[in-house]
Amino acid sequence: AVAAERARLAREMHDSVAKTLHGVALAADGLAASAGSDRMDPALVRRQADLVARSARRAAAESRELLTDLRRETDPTHGTDVTAELEALAADFTTRTGLPTAFRRTGEACAPSVPPAVARHLLTIAAEALENAHRHASPTRVEVRAGVHGDLLRISVHDDGTGLPPDTTLERLREAGHFGLLGMVERATAVGARIRIGRGCRPRGTEVRLELPLGAVTIPRT
């Protein structure tokens, strides 16, 4: 049990803080290049500096969450606004990569706050879907959606890139070494969510869709 917990924390550190810090480094490199350019654009420099600051704050917040988990002191009454976090994630991704990434609220009601541990899994899945699209699919745009549909919290990431082969299965993904996608499936399973990875209802690209029963994300009231 101790070894499994250490493995989980190592995975969380790699998937959250390490990737965020890598993003900070890339943003800082971009800021340095812009500031040193003969045709420096003050507005661009301000945007890049703001991205560095926000990414650093996010890394600090992720570190605090992991330390809280390690000490077993997570407050069950404290929730995370996943919708707001996804909107910020999409904006940051656009700034960092230059790939237009829109965010859209959907459904009949506002998404509820969810326990931090659950939110971390959902946000990591969304972030991994964005990174996969950028690295492998050559898309021109990406759209992130989130909202309540019936008794489900639904989150989706869709790109208009090359898409996965129509006969894609988890076993074939494993054989091809797509462990990022497999990790997304494992995270979804860990929080009781259903995940679908494929073309969805659109003619191009790939859609990653998460559906999580609202009963699984209820924050206890005090």
C-alpha positions in Angstrom: 0.0 0.0 0.0 2.9 2.4 0.8 4.6 1.6 -2.5 1.3 2.2 -4.4 0.8 5.5 -2.6 4.3 6.6 -3.5 3.8 5.7 -7.1 0.5 7.7 -7.2 2.2 10.8 -5.7 5.1 10.4 -8.2 2.6 10.2 -11.1 0.8 13.3 -9.8 4.0 15.2 -9.4 5.0 14.3 -13.0 1.6 15.0 -14.5 0.9 18.3 -12.7 3.8 20.2 -11.1 6.5 19.0 -13.5 4.5 19.7 -16.6 3.5 23.1 -15.3 7.1 24.0 -14.5 8.0 23.0 -18.0 5.4 25.4 -19.3 6.8 28.1 -17.1 10.3 27.5 -18.6 8.9 27.6 -22.1 7.0 30.8 -21.4 10.0 32.4 -19.8 12.1 31.5 -22.9 9.5 33.2 -25.1 9.5 36.2 -22.8 13.2 36.5 -23.0 13.2 36.2 -26.8 10.5 38.9 -27.1 12.2 41.3 -24.7 15.5 40.9 -26.6 14.0 41.4 -30.0 14.8 44.5 -32.1 11.1 44.8 -32.8 9.9 44.3 -29.2 6.1 44.4 -28.9 5.2 45.7 -25.4 1.8 44.1 -25.5 3.2 40.7 -26.3 5.8 41.0 -23.6 3.1 41.9 -21.1 1.0 38.9 -22.1 4.0 36.5 -21.9 5.0 37.9 -18.5 1.4 37.4 -17.2 1.5 33.8 -18.5 4.8 33.2 -16.6 3.2 34.6 -13.4 0.0 32.6 -13.7 1.8 29.4 -14.5 4.1 29.8 -11.6 1.2 30.4 -9.3 -0.5 27.3 -10.7 2.7 25.3 -10.0 2.7 26.6 -6.4 -1.0 25.7 -6.0 -0.4 22.2 -7.4 2.5 21.7 -5.0 0.3 22.7 -2.1 -2.4 20.3 -3.1 0.1 17.4 -3.4 1.5 18.2 0.0 -2.0 18.3 1.4 -2.6 14.9 0.0 0.6 13.6 1.5 -0.3 14.8 4.9 -3.9 13.5 4.6 -5.3 16.9 5.6 -7.5 17.6 2.6 -10.6 19.6 3.6 -13.6 17.7 2.2 -15.7 20.9 2.3 -13.4 22.8 -0.1 -14.2 22.5 -3.8 -12.5 23.4 -7.1 -14.4 25.4 -9.8 -13.4 23.1 -12.7 -15.2 25.3 -15.3 -13.1 28.3 -14.4 -10.0 26.2 -14.3 -10.7 24.8 -17.8 -11.3 28.3 -19.1 -8.0 29.4 -17.8 -6.3 26.3 -19.1 -7.6 27.0 -22.6 -6.5 30.6 -22.5 -3.0 29.7 -21.2 -2.7 27.0 -23.9 -3.5 29.5 -26.6 -0.9 31.9 -25.3 1.8 29.3 -24.9 1.4 27.4 -28.2 -0.3 29.9 -30.5 -3.0 27.2 -31.3 -6.4 28.9 -31.1 -8.2 27.1 -28.2 -11.7 28.2 -27.3 -13.7 27.5 -24.2 -17.5 27.1 -24.1 -19.9 26.5 -21.3 -22.6 24.1 -22.2 -25.6 22.3 -20.6 -28.5 23.3 -18.4 -26.8 24.5 -15.3 -23.4 25.7 -14.0 -21.0 22.9 -13.2 -20.6 22.4 -9.4 -17.4 22.7 -7.5 -15.8 19.3 -7.1 -13.3 17.8 -4.6 -9.7 18.9 -5.3 -8.5 15.3 -5.8 -11.2 14.7 -8.5 -10.6 18.1 -10.1 -6.9 17.3 -10.4 -7.7 14.2 -12.4 -10.2 16.0 -14.7 -7.9 18.9 -15.4 -4.9 16.6 -16.0 -7.0 14.7 -18.6 -8.0 17.9 -20.3 -4.4 19.2 -20.3 -3.2 15.9 -21.7 -5.8 16.0 -24.5 -4.7 19.5 -25.5 -1.0 18.5 -25.5 -1.8 15.4 -27.6 -3.7 17.5 -30.1 -0.9 20.0 -30.4 1.9 17.5 -30.7 0.3 14.8 -32.9 -2.8 16.0 -34.8 -1.7 19.2 -36.6 -5.0 21.0 -35.8 -6.0 24.6 -36.7 -8.2 25.0 -33.6 -9.3 23.3 -30.5 -12.5 23.7 -28.4 -12.9 22.8 -24.7 -16.5 22.4 -23.4 -17.9 21.9 -19.9 -21.3 21.8 -18.4 -24.0 19.9 -16.7 -26.2 17.6 -18.9 -28.9 15.9 -16.9 -27.2 14.2 -13.9 -23.8 14.3 -15.6 -20.8 16.7 -15.5 -19.6 16.6 -19.1 -16.2 17.8 -20.3 -14.9 17.5 -23.8 -11.8 18.5 -25.8 -12.1 18.5 -29.6 -9.6 19.3 -32.2 -9.9 19.5 -36.0 -6.7 17.7 -36.7 -5.9 14.4 -38.4 -7.8 12.3 -35.9 -7.3 8.7 -34.7 -7.8 5.7 -37.0 -11.5 4.5 -36.9 -10.5 1.1 -35.6 -8.6 2.4 -32.6 -8.8 0.4 -29.4 -7.1 0.6 -26.0 -5.1 -2.4 -26.7 -3.8 -1.0 -30.0 -3.0 2.3 -28.2 -1.0 0.3 -25.7 0.9 -1.6 -28.4 1.6 1.7 -30.2 3.0 3.3 -27.0 0.3 5.9 -26.6 0.6 5.8 -22.8 -0.7 9.4 -22.4 -4.1 8.3 -23.7 -4.0 5.2 -21.6 -3.2 7.4 -18.6 -6.3 9.5 -19.3 -8.4 6.4 -19.2 -6.9 5.3 -15.9 -7.5 8.7 -14.4 -11.1 8.7 -15.6 -11.7 5.3 -14.1 -10.1 6.4 -10.8 -12.8 9.1 -10.3 -15.8 7.1 -11.7 -16.0 8.9 -15.0 -16.7 7.5 -18.4 -14.3 8.5 -21.1 -14.6 8.3 -24.9 -11.7 9.0 -27.3 -12.5 9.1 -31.0 -14.0 11.3 -33.7 -17.2 12.0 -31.8 -20.0 13.4 -33.9 -17.8 15.6 -36.1 -16.2 14.7 -39.5 -12.6 15.6 -38.5 -10.3 15.4 -35.6 -10.4 13.8 -32.2 -12.8 14.3 -29.3 -12.0 13.4 -25.7 -15.2 13.3 -23.7 -15.6 12.8 -20.0 -18.9 12.2 -18.3 -19.0 12.1 -14.5 -22.2 11.5 -12.4 -22.9 14.6 -10.3 -23.4 12.3 -7.3 -19.7 11.4 -7.4 -18.5 15.1 -7.1 -20.8 16.4 -4.4 -19.0 18.5 -1.8 -20.3 17.6 1.7 -22.1 20.5 3.4 -21.3 21.6 6.9 
